[in-house]
Amino acid sequence: IPRCCGSGDSNLSLHTDNPDLTPCFQNSLLAWAPCVYLWAALPCYLFYLRRHQQGYIVLSHLSRLKTALGVLLWCVSWADLFYSFHGLLHGWAPAPIFFVTPLVVGVTMLLATLLIQYERLRGVRSSGILIIFWFLCVICGIIPFRSKILSAVAQGRISDPFRFSTFYIYFALVLSSLILSCFREKPPFFSPKNVDPNPCPEAGAGFLSRLTFWWFTKLAILGYRRPLEDRDLWALNKEDCSQMVVQRLLEEWKKQQEQAKSGAGSARASGKRPSSEGEVLLGKRPRTREPSFLRALMATFASSFLLSMCLKLIQDLLSFVNPQLLSILIRFISNPAAPTWWGFLVAGLMFVCSVMQTLILHQYYHCIFVMGLRFRTGIIGVIYRKALVITNSVKRESTVGEIVNLMSVDAQRFMDVVPFLNLLWSAPMQIILAMYFLWQNLGPSVLAGVALMILLIPLNGVEQMKFKDSRIKLMSEILGGIKVLKLYAWEPSFLKQVEGIRQNELKLMRQVAYLHAISTFIWVTLITLGVYVSVDENNVLDAEKAFVSVSLFNILKIPLNMLPQLISNLAQTSVSLKRIQHFLSQDELDPQCVERKTITPGYAITVNNGTFTWAQDMPPALHSLDIQVPKGALVAVVGPVGCGKSSLVSALLGEMEKLEGKVYMKGSVAYVPQQAWIQNCTLQENVLFGKALDPKRYQQALEACALLADLEVLPGGDQTEIGEKGINLSGGQRQRVSLARAVYSDADIFLLDDPLSAVDAHVAKHIFDQVIGPEGVLAGKTRVLVTHGISFLPQTDFIIVLADGQVSEVGTYTALLQRDGSFANFLRNYAPDDTKDHQEADDKEDEEVLLIEDTLSNHTDLTDNEPITYEVQKQFMRQLSAMSSEGEGQGWPVPRRRVGTAEKVVQEAEAKPSRVLTQEEKAETGTVKMSVYWDYAKAVGLCTTLFICLLYGGQSAAAIGANVWLSAWTDEAAMNGQQNNTSHRLGVYAALGLLQGLLVMLSAVTMAVGGVQAARLLHQALLHNKMRSPQSFFDTTPSGRILNRFSKDIYVIDEVLAPTILMLLNSFYNSISTLVVIVASTPVFAVVVVPLAVLYLFVQIRFYCATTADVAWIQFLGWELSYCHRSQTLIGSAAPMAYGGSQAMGPIGAVVTSHSHSPWPYISLRTWLGSRVGFKGNGVAVVAGILAGSYSSDLTPGLGTSICHGVAMKREKMSSSGQAPWVVEGNRPPAGWPPRGEVEFRNYSVRYRPGLELVLKNLSLQVHGGEKVGIVGRTGAGKSSMTLCLFRILEAAEGEIRIDGLNVADIGLHDLRSQLTIIPQEPILFSGTLRMNLDPFGTYSEEDMWRALELSHLHSFVSSQPAGLEFQCSEGGENLSVGQRQLVCLARALLRKSRILVLDEATAAIDLETDDLIQATIRTQFEACTVLTIAHRLNTIMDYTRVLVLDKGTIAEFDSPTNLIAARGIFYGMARDAGLA
């Protein structure tokens, strides 16, 4: 360079009080620096612009002005160049640099001008590349700006007026360009219109706004002014939306699957064929390559990851600049001859370096946390979609609880590990650089300290997901069957099971916490400096060596402290990765299983030689089916329980695995399942199911399904919110809503799985006539109707009779009559026309009234489905059973019949004050109250909390002492090149260091003990509170919300809260000790501290805390809502999937993955505050550097992180009004109570919840011991309410119930419930052994159990199972048929041998054969007991002692059946309808 422009004097630059750079340096390197930057950045930037087209921006005044300035700059540069040529022509030869620099600068300015226009065409509104370029031009121009003025003043004249003038024009133009580039352009012209009501400002923010997170300030100010709500949060950026992220991840995952398949295929193709049979048997199977979910993730998020790597690299390199600057600063302070400006320059450079670090670090954090959020969103979406299409054998392995856990805990693990991923390459790099600089400083002594650091890295990847999974799964089932647990008083047994799992979980947590605590006992600096001064007497410890080493060790400590956490997180994430990959690699239902394109003309459904199974390891449920259904036909499917009727419907839907044969089905499908699938949304949304509203068709659907009368009763009409699983609708209403959804869908084919069994006979007739039958709205459509009722069979086009999974007979009603089969004989003998006519006349009369009465109910209260006599039906069912080779319950059961795992008590509340049933969880606003922190402190233990704070205070004091001592040691003069008091100095320094390390370790151990204690107590309190909550709490609280407490919130308390509190304490004491040291050494600094502290407290407490708490609440509530939706859709996935596959899940899927928008502002808020606190910290550092030149501060926003977890704490206090105690110690019933089983209601009234109408009014009656009483009444009369009162599921509004003279309200719930037995309406089983389902407390002997199974007709089934009583029931007992589940409930009742037995519509979902078995057993085994039966089929109670007829909550009739029939009242009417009178 000197050859290009002449030599320069270095003394002019450094060793002077008026420094300057040489003209040569100014004209060459300084002028070229911005140009080099722009040309270097250009290729990557152009590649980025090619990939991101956002529409073009119209040529605005701003754009024109920018371009004009660029052209002028180009002109100025070329004017300089031509001036040099002019000089050359006129004989005075300018130096070569005057040709090179204007040429380089001129071409670069032209490039910048073209880039301005290219960016405009690509829709870039604010260019970061150009802002940095203009900024560099200005910075590099400041030095010549000063030099030229100083030179002119010194010489008294301007040596080169032309170049002097062009430079200042150039500088003015560059400065103007910088100012203009800070303004944004208008939005692009053809950009897609943003329809979001609250779009994210980040997308349109300028470069500087993004760099400093200024775009977020508006939300922080809004949070300061008023509590934030969900609608205040911005919509996500397009690239962060679930639709985009999930789609990209799905595509990459499919690529991985295809590569794995093609790899396996080519391996098979290239493999040699074995030459002999022996080789075949002995040869190893080739390892099939599994698709890698990790690769799919990395391919999806590669660009974000690369950006984060670049930012991390710059930040890491910058962190090593400060120790070098510190070294120069200390040298400057110890050199009195050095010019003053050196100190200011170094302090200024330290400040610039710190500001750069702060900016880049927070950009890195924002990038990496948003990437973590994308990871979670993508993983949840992919798992959710997979969960909808897995086969039934996979569903048996992966319960809903496990799948929900994959989406909550495992997906969260990925989000947690992403911020650490860059440490995999960054930590080794930082360690190597720190080692290099330390070695230069201290020589080989450094190895001692580093060796110690590495030795103390604990490799603690302990796996606790297994326990968490089983705990959540068990909790999910408990919530599903909570009513059964309460009725049987089984809560203690299940409480014990959950606490057992929790104990194991906490044991693991304790181990991890102790390992982590021991790893904190690191005092490396002590070892290193001790070794340094000990090995050689000539090693003098001076300030530069000591403080530079300390700052380098501080840098080294970060990656080494992070490594254990990284290893632990990676270990946990690899477990999660395996679980997710295993789940995603599971078999899916074959979408081609049902051929939808081609079919024989004239037919809608054909099955040719179809054999289907529920799982590959189970025998076929249906075999050799040959069925043809013509277009527009109405086909009935009949047969006994377990014969495969529901399986046939599932096979047509593609929900079963096809072993052989072909299934063709042409046209769109609507499906009405046996258990209606209802969403937690408005009634209208349930019917529309994502389709647009067509008022005429909607009205027709409601009318046909007899829902208009319901709308008059429901508080909000069709805008009434329907609770989870249709909790506030009766069984009949649920089924009609499900049917209305099908009718509204206007599909071509309707698959109706026994929809008429859940409604009254009259309503069933109305629905058949208006909807399904030849005259109904679906006339002309293809309808497949599974039914137990035979009164509608004459109106069907033909009938398919199934027996034992095969078609036994097919034909029209008349053809089956003419055919000489057992079915034909039955029909000919027992379906006389006159009975039918008589029935119809009565139907017309009562239909109007009954439709309205049915709507008032919240119970599936049926009188009689089949309007013919019981004996006839019995014979019919027996003959059907005879057709099947093994009879009822012998073959493989039908697992698809979902009696929902969490069907709740369905309430008879007739009116509600508002249209909302499920209470929205109220979002707490403002800062987290101190009481929340106080609660956590109490859970940790107040003494423990105080001890931790004292330990941290002591540790900070020891740290200050050690630093002060080190400072004094370095100031000690060296005599003859040696320090004399080395051993004394080192001894005290060692003592202080060891004390500090010991206190840190003690505080971590104490926190670990306290944290585990708090986790145990809070979970225990939550579990006991929930187990003791009354049934009404579970009816009005979505199970997803409760389950979320036990998974997401407990996870926060277990794994996040304690480390966060330690981080907070660490940051707090660090800041205090730093300020103390600086103020002590430089008292003037106190003047700066006060305003900085005020500013910090204002931003942190007033802005940050309030906004964080609000955003955290919204984040939790959003997460919870998606949690509820996920559980809800997975439980009944067949129903929504039938309406056109996963596309139909659009409306729900959107909800499930849309709640990512709530964590996003939380991430931005943290980086917003972090950058602001960082700038303040830099301010402190520069002032301290200028004043003292020796110390730097580290202010961190530790408090903020704990706010969010304070919120989680707050939610653990989710309490509900408790129920009565389980046992009242002073008032326990005598042993053997009740001896007689006498039940008396005295002036008894009850309501479901305060504020609702009474459902039973002034009931007074007495049932004598041993009496058999049937309870009947129209729908909504209060029959089920009466039995719930007996068990005190509902508590009296007034009056009392006495059993054998004892008031049931005076004794404990368990003392009462354990002495009563109920066979409930819905047979609920829990996953576990059959033995556990019969006897969870283990109180009965093996013989008792087998005897009970024999009496309940299950002996042959259980003994045929290899495991016997250890037979594993799946979740909800789905591997047993509904009938078998009901028989298990009967076996429970037989084991308990209570004096009082209640049958709550126990026979509603089973065929007459099973019903007959149950009735026969009850008559013989419970002969001496008091039996109260809610009658479903009147013939079961015709031989009872008395019948109680309820009407609208009051006693209408109460007498023996014969007397009631003779009285010709309500009971007579019902008996006549059933053909019994």
Buried (B, 14 or more C-beta within 10 A) or exposed (E): BEEBBEEBEEEBEEEEEEBBBBBBBBBBBBBBEBBEBBBEBEEEBEEEBEEEEBEBBEEEEBBEBBBEBBBBBBBBBBBBBEBBEEBEEEEEEBBEBBBBBBBBBBBBBBBBBEBBBEBBEBBBBBBBBBBBBBBBBBEBBEBBBEBBEEBEEEEEEBEEEEBBEBBBBBBBBBBBBBEBBBEBBEBBEEBEEEEEEEBBBBBBBBBBBBBBBBBBBEBBEBBBEEBBEBEBBBBBBBBBBBBBBBBBBBEBBEBBBEBBEEBBEEEEEEEEEEEEEEEEEEEEEEEEBBBBBEBBBEBBBEEBBEBBBEBBBBBBBBBBBBBBBBBBBBBBBEEEEBBEEBBEBBBBBBBBBBBBBBBBBBBBBBBBBBBBBBBBBBBBBBBBBBBBBBBBBBBBEBBBBBBBBBBBBBBBBBBBBBBBBBBEEBBEBBBEBBBEBBBEBBBEBBBBBBEBBEEBBBEBBEEBBBBBBBBBBBBBBBBBBBBBBBBBBBBBBBBEBBBBBBEBBBEBBBBBBBBBBBBBBBBBBBBBBBBBBBEEEEBBBBBBBBBBBBBBBBBBBBBBBBBBBBBBBBBBBBBBBEBBBBBBBBBEBEEEBBEBEEBEEEBBBBBBEBBBBBBEEBEBBBBBBEBBBBBBBBBBBBBBBBBBBBBBBBBBBBBBBBEEBEBBBBBBBBBBBBBBBBBBBBBBBBBBBBBEEEEEBBEBBBBBBBBBBBBEBBBBBBEBBBBBBBBBBBBBBBBBBBBBBBBBBBBBBBBBBBBBBBBBBBBBBBBBBBBBBEEBBBEEBBBBBBBBBBBBBBBBBBBBBBBBBBBBBBBBBEEBBEEEBBBBBBBEEBBEEEBEEBBEEBBEEBBEEBBBBBBBBBBBBBBBBBBBBBEBBBBBBBBBBEBBEEBBBBBBBBBBBBBBBBBBBBBBBBEBEEBBBBEEBEBBBBBBEEEBBEBBBEBBBEEBBEBBBEBBBBBBBBBBBBBBBBBEBBEBEEEEEEBEEBEEBBEBBBBBBBBBBBBBBBBBBBBBBBBBBBBBBBBBBBBBBBBBBBBBBBBBBBBBBBBBBBBBBBBBBBBBBBBBBBBBBBBBBBBEBBBEBBBEBBEEBEEBBEEBEEEBEEBBEBBBBBBBBBBBBBBBBBBBBBBBBBBBBBBBBBBBBBBBBBEBBEBBBBBBBBBBBBBBBBBBBBBBBBBBBBBBBBBBBBBBBBBBBBBBBEBBBBBBBBBBBBBBBBBBEBEBEEBBEBEBEEEEBEEEBBEBBBBBBBEBBBBBBEEBEBBBBBBEBEBBBBBBBBBBBBBBBBBBBBBBBBBBBBEBBEBBBBBBEBBBBBBBBBBBBBBBBBBBBBBBBBBBBBBBBBBBEEEBEEEBBBBBBBBBBBBEBBEEEEEBBEBEBBBBBBBBBBBBBBBBBBBBBBBBBBBBBBBBBBBBBBBBBBBBBBBEBBEEBBEEBBBBBBBBBBBBBBEBBBBBBBBBBBBBBBBEBEBBBEEEBBBBBBBBBBBBB
